[in-house]
Amino acid sequence: MSETATSVDGRPLSKRGERTRRKLLEAAEAVFAELGYHDASIVKITEAAGVGQGTFYLYFASKKDVFDELVVDLNHRVRQAMTEAASQGATRAEMERLGFAAFFRFTAEHPALYRIIRQAEFVSPETLQLHYERLTSGYVAGLREAMEAGEIAEGDPELLAWALMGIGELVGMRWILWAGRDELSPEMLDELGRIIARTIGSGNGGR
């Protein structure tokens, strides 16, 4: 599954084709979130997108295909949001705090993310694994660089990345998804920042 949009036969999409594909993905996000994978249908997705069923098959081969591509699409967008936000940080701790805040904002804007990812565990385990592997790949590299620079405590960057992701995912579930908030309060973000700082440790002092 590529992040470059193509038609079913592998041809690059025109601007119009990209817009239609985007409409179908947005419709699929809404339908899968509301009905769940098994009760969703291509008919409901195309109705929500305002296109014919024949148009659907120009971009996706099946319901599972659009589901898999939706997971990939959500993954790409949440990584982009987190990376852009984290790049504004001057220290690794600031980068982590900003990246987490961006994740929470994305979750508030796309509450379907949690339900769709959890459906993927049963519908498409290989796509679920891809989702988490793509989330961690760049994350691990950034943490490794911070360790090598002496900015955070030395350790296993992959284990640290997964541990931090677990914190973010469960905090987002409890205080964004379940509580229906748009973001964490400044006080909670500050507290989370302190938890993250203790988890990543300090460079020279943490060894």
N, C-alpha and C positions, 0 to 999 in steps of 0.2 A: 504494500500500500504506500503510495507516494503522496507527498504533500503538494506536488504539482498536479493541478486539475487536468484531467483528460476525459474524453468520451469513453464509452465502453470499448470501442475498437482501438483505443490508445492514441487517438489524434488529439493534439492540443486544442483547447477550446477558444472560440472567439470571445470577445468581450460580452456579447449577448449570451453566449453559452455559459460563461462563468456566472453571469447574473441568474440565469435559470437554475443552474446547479446549486447556487447559494440559496435560492428560494426553496428548493427541494430539501436541502439540509436543514434550513430553519424550520420548515414544516415538519420534517422528521423529528427534530429535537422536541417540538411541541407535542406531537402525537405519541412518541415513545414515552415521554415524561408523563402524559396524562393517562394513557391506556396500558402502558407496559408493552414489551416486545410482542408477546403472543396475541394480544387483542388488537394490536396495531395492524394496519393493512396498507398495501400500496394505494388502494382506492382512497383511503382516508388521508394519506400523505399527499397525493396529487390534488385532492379536493382542497386541502389546507393551503397548498401552494398555488392553486388556481391554474393548474396545467392539466393536460390530458394524460391518460395512462401511457400512451405511446411515447410521449415526451420523456416520461420517467426512464424508460428503457434505453434512451439515448445516453443516459448518464450513469445508470446503475443497473446491474444485472439482476438483482433480487432484493427482497426485504433485508436479508442478512447483509448484503453488500452495502446498502445505504446505512445500515446500523454500524457496520465496521468503519465506514468512511466518516460517519458522524463522530465516533469515538476519536478517530485520528484528528478530525477537524477541531473538536473541543480541546484535545490535547495540545494541538499547535497554538490555539488562541490563548489558552491559559499559560503556556510556557512563554509566549510572546509578552503577555501582560506582566508576568512576574519578572522576566529578564529586563524589560524596559524600566520597570520601577526600581529594581535592585541596582541598576547601573547608576542611579542617582546617589547611591550611598558612598561615603568617603572611607568607611571601614567595613570589614566583613560583617560585624554586628549590625551596622546600619543597613547594609545590603540585605541581610536576612530579614530584618524588621520590615523594610519596605517591600520585599518580595512576598512576605506573609500577608501584609496589608492588601497587596494587589490580588493575591489569591482569594482573600475574603471578599473583596469587591466583585471579582469575577463570579464567585459562588452566589452572591446576592443577585447579580444580573442574570445568571444562568443556573437557577436552582435545579434544573434538569440534570446537571452534571453528575450529581451524586446518584440519582436513580439510574441513570443510563450506565454509569460505570459499574454499579452493582448488578445490573442486569447482564452486563458483559461477562461476569463471572460464570454465568450459566449458558448464555447464548453464544459467546465467542471468547473462550478462555485465552486463546492466543492473542486476541486483540487487547484484552485486559493486561496481559503481560507486556505487550508492546507499549501500552499507555504508560505503565510505570517505568519501564526501561528508558523510554524517551524522557520522562520527567527527571530521572536520576542521572542520565549520562552527562549532561552539561553541569548539573549540580555537583556531581562527584569531582569533575575537573576543577571547578571553582574552589571547592573546599581543599582539594589537594594543593592547588597553587597557594592558598592562604596558609596552609601548613608549612609548605616549603619556604614561604616568605617569613615565617616566624610570627605571623599575625594571630593565629589560633593554635591551640594545643595540638601536638602531633597525635595521630591515631589512625584508625582505619576510615578513610574518607567515604567509602561506600556505605559502611555501617552507620556512620554519622548522618549521611544523606537520607537514608531510609528512616532513621530515628526521627529526624527533623520533619520529614514528610508525614510521618505518623502523627506527630504533634499537630501539624497544620491541618491535616484532614479531619481529625476528631474535634479540634477546637472549632473549625469551620462548621462541622455538622451540628455541634451543640449550640453555638452562639450566633450562627448566621442562618443556617437552614432551619433548624427547629424553632429558634426564637424569632425568625422572620425579620432579622435586622439587615440593614444595608452595609454595615461595617461594625467592627469592634469599637467600643468607646476608647478615647485616648488613654484612659486609665488602664483599661485591659490590655491595650497594645503595649503600654509601658511595662506592665507586669510580664506580658509574654516576651517582650524584649529582654527583660532580666533573666527569664528562664532560658531563653536561647543563648544569651551571653554565658550563663553558667554551663550550658551544655557544650558549647563549642570551646570554652576555656580561653585563656589568654595565651599568647605565643610563648614567650620565654618563661613566664611565670607558671604556665600550665604544664610544663614538662617535668 
